[in-house]
């Protein structure tokens, strides 16, 4: 009877994982590498220079030699967007590199989330770092290597871009945005990465999963011993 009860509990825990995930799978995350890129003339006639994914190659003419990492998470229930990125350095117009500190970087100018865009194309900014994360009127971008901030977003966040929150969510979670970090040497962007999101299981789901697997593992060992 005890065996049946514990087996039933383990099975219930595992089935609850599926239900909990369906109900609570609201955290999305994207992480990876920020790639260096060159400012290339994509429109011709020496105008419209932009950092493109196609130029994210340190062998490309004029490409940056810097790189970075990022993690971005989004909760579609609380509407909280968290940004974290770090980099090896950012380049000035004269080619000098400042690795930056948690409080300053002379070569940092801004960061944006751009979209809608495929990995090999450019698009306009959907979120401007200095506008999106103001604190007391002073952008916290001075705290920038690593840069970390978290804010609740709403329809008003995107009013300047002619967008609403629902449309932004579709673009963001649909893999149609990229993170772009700008410097004084690469005004159109020195580091970039396409944002591809995945669902993060809730902690409660992971606890239930662990309980279920432990229960089944226990009886697996008992059966083998018998």
Helices and strands as residue ranges (DSSP letters): H 2-24, E 27-36, E 39-41, E 49-51, G 53-55, E 68-75, E 80-87, E 90-91, E 97-98, E 108-115, E 125-128, H 129-132, E 134-135, E 138-139, G 140-142, E 147-152, G 155-161, H 165-173, E 177-183, E 191-195, E 198-200, H 203-225
